[in-house]
Amino acid sequence: MNQLPETGFLTLAQIIGQDEVTEEQAAENRKRGKGPKRPRPGKPAIVPVKKTCWWQGVASGRFPAPVKVGNGRGTFWKVDSIRALVAKA
């Protein structure tokens, strides 16, 4: 499992993980016009669920609600909320 910072906020990609994108995949995505256009390393999941499942869990109250930052443009979760979720599981 990832080491969580003591305080602060996490993005959804940090919580549910993110697949690696190789240079070849990024080049193909640029040609198709879909998907990540630049290579990136993968991020291991803290809570291993898909994005749709996560948002359904937020709506039902199973997962913590996000905090909007920057005039509502950024969506983040408090580290304390995620730590409590992991401890509860």
Beta strands, then each sheet from edge to edge (+ up, - down):
strand 1: 9-10
strand 2: 67-69
strand 3: 74-78
sheet 1: 1+ 3- 2+
end
